[in-house]
Amino acid sequence: MRNLLHRRKGVWRFRYLALSIVLLAFFIATINFFPPDFSIKLFFLSIPIIPFVFILLFLFLHFFVLFLFKSRVHGIITGSFVVIYLLLRLFNFTHPFFFIVLLALFLTLELLFISKE
């Protein structure tokens, strides 16, 4: 019975890999086919494409790191770090100090979650 559970966990890991590959394909397609100032029009709303790009990037990184390290926390931390760094670059906070502070914050979070396990 225990061996069967280990096999199922292995299958789930490859599902995470397949999901991350699909999300990467959507992410690349979104970047290639839509300009950055494109807006999705729903009735009287106009939603920019940029949040969808960041959501796809976060989900791709989350599932890929989940496949590699088997840890949801590592996936969330890695995805959040990359997305927040790119958002800082988008808003022209390009000084190296911002990167160092962000890196220190996420390393502290990583150490916090590792010590609780």
Beta strands, then each sheet from edge to edge (+ up, - down):
strand 1: 39-42
strand 2: 45-48
sheet 1: 1+ 2-
end
